[in-house]
């Protein structure tokens, strides 16, 4: 009964957020909404049928925990802590997949809602902005449709970005979201907070008084977040010996996987290429990798086109574009330091690729709007 009631409530939530978007968008965007719904929940269903290892781990950890607080910890352990009450009242793994896919669906709707306000008919395919179509890449929805940390991180990053892209504001809810982000992925929290700090400290319309408060807040945040980060990555210092040992551990773990990458034999630029565009056809070996290689080829073509398009035209960088690039770029450059697996690279894109696509969409819009 509890699963029936929960699934009904989730369905009602999806219905109302979809209806709210449907009622205010034009005919072309209604098609996009249908495609988003279809791709997202189909991919989530495939993710459930694949019985993803991480989701099983979170579920079983919560299920076997002696108490809620005994499940508390950082990263994966905190994920088990979050779902513990739901698991203990009898929520099935299928309903948890449904819940998490609904959470990420809301995040995608936030992107689509903003993007639908800014597109030019000359840069559309059948009336749909072509940059919006890249938000329908199946892998984005596969990795956002299961019980995982990255689903929540994607949701939190999207929420914080759209809440603060036009004007700095801080509320209790923002603080709670930041704490949850810190406990889920401390390294993502640190670079995201750093991106917000750089953005507001370089904005001319932010007063010196606010900048002074922000600087003080940053020092306080760094004071309590750095020990948490060091515990999360299991570092007891920043000496060369300690960092070298940790690097060797990560590399050994990477080589033990089916699609692992030798960190010792790759440089930073190669890992940037891996994180953005691999696997491609030449290094795909499974059906899913071949599917993702098609996606990556399209993303590669989009990036090349975007670079050429923006070089040839006057670029207008608004505040929200700057913030999207700062957050997405900070996360991307940080992950590129340690990315060690092709499958992990595909999953990690969920945290920065939507921000890059949104920034590109807005850049094109502001440029084309000037021409009109």
C-alpha angles and dihedrals in degrees: 000000000000090000092050092050093046094048089048091052092048090049091050090050092051090047094053098045090047092047092050090055093041094055096054101040130083127249095271092051090050087062089050090051091053092048091047091051092047097046095041100051094037089055090046089053091052090049090053092049089051089059094220113222096227092054091050091050093052092046096047092044090054092043095053097040114118093220141354094260093046086063092056119116143108129296112344092010091055089051089058088048091055095052095038096097091049094048093047094054089054105264107161125230090248092058090048089054088050091049095049092046088053090051092053091043088061090053092052090049090055089056093046092047092056095040093050089063093058120046135112123225092229091062099051139097110224088341094310121114106249091220088059089056090063088063086068094065103136095226091060089057095040092057093042094049102069138069099278145130093242092060091060093041089053090050094047094047091049092048094049092046097052092041093055106025095100104028136009113251133156126198138167089262091054089052092051091049091050092050091050090049090050093052094044099045113359094184092054089049093053096050093041092051088047090052092052090047093052091046097052095039090056096045112106093206093060111094123237089242092059091044090053091051090047091052091052091047090050092053090050092047093049089049094062101026099055094063088049090050092049091050091048094053091037097240121151094187146348099253120131091246094054094045092046091052091050091048090053090050092053092047092050090050091048094052090051092064128084095244099026123148123219104241091194092058097045132069130216095264091052090052090049088055090047094050094049106036114009139139097049125169094279095060102031115114105163134054092252091049091053090051091049091046088061089052092047091051090054092047090049091052090047092052092048091048091046093052092049092044094051095043092055094047138052109268121218110197111197125193094261092051090051091049093048091052092045095052096039093042094048092051092044096050092046095050090047089066094067108016105137107163136056093220092049090050090056091050096046092056088076089074098055113011095074089053091050092048091048092049091049090049092052093045091055091045095053091047095049092042089060090055091054 
